[in-house]
Amino acid sequence: MDRFDRQYILPGFGKAAQEKLGQAKVLVIGAGGLGCPALLYLAAAGVGTIGIMDGDLVSLSNLNRQVLFGEGDLGLNKAETAAHFLKSKYSDIKIKCIPEFISTDNIRAILSQFDLVIDGSDNFPTRYLVNDACVLMGKPLVFGAVYQNEGQVSILNGKGENSINYRDIFPDPPTAYEIPNCNETGVLGVLPGVIGTLQAAEAIKYITGYGSTLVDKMLFYNFLTHQSYTMDLSQNPDSRKGIPASLEALEAMDYAVVCGDGDSIDWQEALTLLAKYPTGILVDVRQPEELPKLKGYIYQSVPLDLIEENHENWINSELILLFCQSGVRSLKAVKILERHFPGKKIHSISGGIEAIDSPIYN
């Protein structure tokens, strides 16, 4: 008997399906609330090669839902930590650790190594980037998302050129400050656990041909009532207009700008501006317990939910630069301050602390 014995004897599955899993190469983008449970069940099921891609570090507020990590992992890279955990459990699968964020610079090289992609990201620039690359490269994409007490799961681009893609559902990218994430709205860790597990289930069924899948369908799940329903998706004739014509065109795009991140600047420009304006300030809008902390620069820590009541402290500042973990909350802070200080130089730092060069923080 081996560890897949209960899968061999399952009617309609058997050794043939298990062999397909063993030959499959699946990339999980984001080892967070969705990615952690997906990774657990992909590895347990025997997917032969699993890629784990995430440049983020484990913070204390992650631990209610990111079940591969514990208190001893705080400050460590998520991809590396998840890879170490899975390798310690299963010696018969291959784990590819990619401790960086997906970007237009690396997406072609990374996706080319895998058969199927699971999107566990939590921001719209990444979702649109991954979707567009999967369409151009012909990769099936297992989508998942959560918001407060609701979740969604779908398999996109599962039938090649005639498939539904993310832009068929959401043709116009929302701005980063229009849609909150779990850092601002909260989430019980069980919900992303359910949705991430469903993403793994759909990937397994798609790879093996076992049962019916959510190809070109969307499953909606309500955590409070356990009600769920499935909706057929249809193509939007305008969806292809937003997808770059080629991988070269994709690599030339700035997805932060596409998703309305127009008030953002990068770290290099931010530090240049700070040197230019003596009264300029740098503000961390994350919660106090979030890691990593910025090292080597003077900054203020004011969480996003306190920006409104603290804005008068910055009346005399020529320049206000705001950062968070990934650039979402800081862009919302920009919009709040712009209402009070029209014309003042106020910018969000694109990508947040996740995008800063590693020597600056630890």
Secondary structure, 3 states (H helix, E strand, C coil): CCCCHHHHCCCCCHHHHHHHHHHCEEEEECCCCCHHHHHHHHHHHCCCEEEEECCCECCHHHCCCCCCCCHHHCCCEHHHHHHHHHHHHCCCCEEEEECCCCCCCCHHHHHCCCCEEEECCCCHHHHHHHHHHHHHHCCCEEEEEEECCEEEEEEECCCHHHCCCHHHHCCCCCCCCCCCCHHHHCCCCHHHHHHHHHHHHHHHHHHHCCCCCCECEEEEEECCCCCEEEEECCCCCCHHHHCCCCHHHHHCCCHHHHCCCCCEECHHHHHHHHHHCCCCEEEECCCCCCCCCECCCCCEECCHHHHHHHHHHHCCCCEEEEECCCCHHHHHHHHHHHHHCCCCEEEEECCHHHHCCHHHEC
